[in-house]
Amino acid sequence: MDPSLDFDELARRIRACRICRDAPRYGSALPHEPRPIIQGGASARLCIASQAPGTRAHASGIPFDDRSGTRLREWLGLDKAAFYDASKVAIVPMGSCFPGQDAKGGDLGPRRECAEAWRQPLFQALPSLELVLLIGQYAQAWHLGDEFRDGLTNTVRRWREILSSPQKPRILPLPHPSWRNNGWLKTNSWFEEELLPVLRSEIRTMFKLDR
């Protein structure tokens, strides 16, 4: 991959990618036509490192086009206009295509081919990032490596340590905003009481928001 490619060119190539359908490296081929979904630009300061598009996003082509997106925007304190402003917010899932569902109707994990092919050049093409939000275990495992040593809950519990580390851009781990995590949010009330106010403050400062 040419490291000099800019984000727009990479996004164009990713949207045409068919690796998981035509040349799968892990398991069977993607069971439907690929529809890679990605957002961003070279000036983006915030990156949402997410999991993979769901069924509604796959149908519309819009990332987080569901209740998870509504909750995530509430967590961030951003309206739709700001959230979908590609010059400010990059949305870079671990797998750019909807991966399909398991026998119980739950979404499968993101395809591994996608991150292996595209993740490193994508982040090289996002030079203005100040904060990367690692949403869910797949993004945390990829970006944190050995620091993702004790699972999602304990990793998110260490959010202060991770956020204050000297690496650039800074990193903040989050659970997935899916309604399936309502039980987790209820059990781990510290997330909404302690982490979210800091996250919203970071976003207000970054985007110079009044509220």
C-alpha positions as CSV (number, residue, x, y, z in Angstrom):
1,M,0.0,0.0,0.0
2,D,1.4,3.4,-1.0
3,P,1.8,5.4,2.3
4,S,1.5,8.6,0.4
5,L,-2.2,8.1,-0.5
6,D,-4.5,10.6,1.1
7,F,-7.7,9.7,3.0
8,D,-10.1,10.5,0.1
9,E,-8.2,8.1,-2.2
10,L,-8.0,5.4,0.4
11,A,-11.7,5.8,1.1
12,R,-12.4,5.4,-2.6
13,R,-10.4,2.2,-2.7
14,I,-12.0,0.9,0.4
15,R,-15.5,1.5,-1.0
16,A,-14.6,-0.6,-4.0
17,C,-13.0,-3.4,-1.9
18,R,-14.2,-6.9,-2.2
19,I,-11.6,-8.9,-0.4
20,C,-14.0,-10.6,2.1
21,R,-16.3,-11.5,-0.8
22,D,-14.0,-12.5,-3.6
23,A,-10.8,-13.5,-1.8
24,P,-11.6,-14.3,1.9
25,R,-8.6,-15.2,4.0
26,Y,-10.5,-16.3,7.1
27,G,-13.5,-18.7,6.8
28,S,-16.2,-18.5,4.2
29,A,-16.9,-15.5,2.0
30,L,-19.1,-12.6,3.0
31,P,-22.6,-13.9,2.4
32,H,-23.9,-10.7,0.7
33,E,-22.6,-8.0,-1.5
34,P,-20.0,-5.8,0.2
35,R,-20.9,-2.2,1.1
36,P,-17.9,-0.7,2.8
37,I,-18.9,2.3,5.0
38,I,-16.3,4.8,6.2
39,Q,-16.2,8.5,7.0
40,G,-13.4,11.0,7.4
41,G,-10.9,13.5,6.0
42,A,-7.3,14.7,6.6
43,S,-8.5,17.4,8.9
44,A,-10.6,15.2,11.2
45,R,-9.6,15.6,14.8
46,L,-11.8,12.9,16.4
47,C,-11.8,9.3,15.3
48,I,-14.5,6.8,16.2
49,A,-12.7,3.4,15.9
50,S,-15.8,1.2,15.8
51,Q,-16.7,-2.4,15.2
52,A,-18.6,-2.9,11.9
53,P,-21.8,-1.6,10.3
54,G,-25.0,-3.1,11.4
55,T,-28.0,-4.0,9.3
56,R,-29.5,-0.5,9.1
57,A,-26.2,1.1,8.3
58,H,-25.6,-1.6,5.6
59,A,-29.0,-0.7,4.1
60,S,-28.5,3.1,4.2
61,G,-24.8,3.4,3.7
62,I,-24.7,5.7,6.8
63,P,-22.5,4.8,9.8
64,F,-24.3,4.4,13.1
65,D,-27.7,4.8,11.4
66,D,-29.5,3.2,14.3
67,R,-30.2,3.4,18.1
68,S,-26.5,2.8,18.8
69,G,-25.7,5.9,16.9
70,T,-28.3,7.9,18.8
71,R,-26.8,6.8,22.1
72,L,-23.2,7.4,20.9
73,R,-24.1,11.0,19.9
74,E,-25.6,11.5,23.4
75,W,-22.4,10.2,24.9
76,L,-20.4,12.6,22.9
77,G,-22.7,15.6,23.2
78,L,-22.8,16.0,19.4
79,D,-25.8,16.5,17.1
80,K,-26.1,14.7,13.8
81,A,-24.6,17.6,11.8
82,A,-21.4,17.6,13.8
83,F,-21.2,13.8,14.1
84,Y,-21.5,13.4,10.3
85,D,-19.1,16.2,9.5
86,A,-16.3,14.2,7.8
87,S,-13.9,17.2,8.1
88,K,-14.2,16.9,11.9
89,V,-15.1,13.3,12.7
90,A,-13.6,10.1,11.2
91,I,-15.6,6.9,11.6
92,V,-13.2,4.0,10.9
93,P,-14.7,0.6,11.7
94,M,-12.5,-2.5,12.2
95,G,-14.5,-4.1,9.4
96,S,-16.0,-1.6,6.9
97,C,-18.7,-4.0,5.7
98,F,-21.7,-5.5,7.6
99,P,-20.3,-9.0,8.5
100,G,-23.7,-10.8,8.6
101,Q,-25.4,-12.5,11.6
102,D,-25.0,-15.6,13.6
103,A,-27.6,-18.3,14.1
104,K,-29.2,-16.3,17.0
105,G,-29.5,-13.2,15.0
106,G,-26.6,-11.3,16.5
107,D,-24.1,-9.5,14.4
108,L,-20.9,-11.4,13.7
109,G,-17.5,-9.9,14.5
110,P,-15.8,-7.7,11.9
111,R,-14.0,-9.4,9.1
112,R,-10.3,-9.7,9.9
113,E,-9.2,-9.1,6.3
114,C,-10.4,-5.5,6.4
115,A,-8.2,-4.3,9.3
116,E,-5.2,-6.2,7.9
117,A,-5.5,-4.5,4.5
118,W,-6.6,-1.0,5.4
119,R,-6.1,0.0,9.0
120,Q,-2.5,1.1,9.0
121,P,-2.7,3.3,5.8
122,L,-5.9,4.8,7.0
123,F,-4.4,6.1,10.2
124,Q,-1.4,7.4,8.3
125,A,-3.9,9.4,6.3
126,L,-5.5,11.0,9.4
127,P,-2.6,13.3,10.5
128,S,-4.8,15.7,12.5
129,L,-6.3,13.3,15.0
130,E,-6.3,14.3,18.6
131,L,-8.5,11.6,20.1
132,V,-9.4,8.1,19.1
133,L,-12.4,6.4,20.7
134,L,-12.0,2.6,20.8
135,I,-15.5,1.3,20.8
136,G,-15.8,-2.3,21.8
137,Q,-13.4,-5.2,22.2
138,Y,-12.2,-5.6,18.6
139,A,-10.9,-2.0,18.3
140,Q,-9.4,-2.1,21.8
141,A,-7.6,-5.4,21.1
142,W,-6.2,-4.0,17.8
143,H,-5.1,-0.6,19.0
144,L,-4.0,-1.4,22.6
145,G,-2.3,-4.8,21.9
146,D,-0.9,-6.2,25.1
147,E,-2.6,-3.4,27.1
148,F,-5.9,-5.1,26.3
149,R,-4.9,-7.7,28.8
150,D,-7.9,-8.1,31.0
151,G,-11.0,-7.7,28.8
152,L,-13.3,-4.9,27.9
153,T,-14.6,-4.0,31.3
154,N,-11.3,-3.7,33.0
155,T,-9.8,-1.9,30.0
156,V,-12.5,0.7,30.1
157,R,-12.0,0.9,33.9
158,R,-8.4,2.0,33.2
159,W,-9.7,4.9,31.0
160,R,-7.9,7.6,33.0
161,E,-4.5,5.8,32.7
162,I,-5.0,5.1,29.0
163,L,-6.2,8.7,28.2
164,S,-3.3,10.3,30.1
165,S,-0.6,8.2,28.4
166,P,1.8,10.3,26.3
167,Q,1.0,8.7,22.9
168,K,-0.5,10.8,20.1
169,P,-3.3,10.8,19.3
170,R,-4.7,10.1,22.7
171,I,-6.9,7.1,23.1
172,L,-10.1,6.5,25.1
173,P,-11.7,3.0,25.4
174,L,-15.5,2.8,25.4
175,P,-18.1,0.0,25.4
176,H,-20.3,-0.4,22.4
177,P,-23.4,1.9,22.6
178,S,-25.7,-1.0,21.5
179,W,-28.9,-1.6,23.5
180,R,-27.5,-5.0,24.1
181,N,-25.2,-3.4,26.6
182,N,-27.9,-1.9,28.7
183,G,-27.1,-4.5,31.4
184,W,-23.4,-3.6,31.3
185,L,-24.2,0.1,31.7
186,K,-26.5,-0.5,34.6
187,T,-23.9,-2.7,36.4
188,N,-21.1,-0.2,35.7
189,S,-22.7,3.1,36.6
190,W,-19.2,4.7,37.0
191,F,-19.1,4.8,33.2
192,E,-21.8,7.4,32.9
193,E,-21.0,9.1,36.2
194,E,-17.2,9.5,35.8
195,L,-16.1,8.8,32.2
196,L,-18.8,10.5,30.1
197,P,-18.5,14.0,31.7
198,V,-14.8,13.9,30.9
199,L,-15.5,12.7,27.3
200,R,-18.1,15.5,26.7
201,S,-15.7,18.1,28.1
202,E,-13.0,16.8,25.7
203,I,-15.4,17.1,22.8
204,R,-16.6,20.6,23.8
205,T,-13.0,21.8,23.9
206,M,-12.0,20.1,20.7
207,F,-14.9,21.5,18.7
208,K,-15.3,24.7,20.6
209,L,-18.9,24.0,21.5
210,D,-20.8,26.3,23.8
211,R,-22.7,23.6,25.7
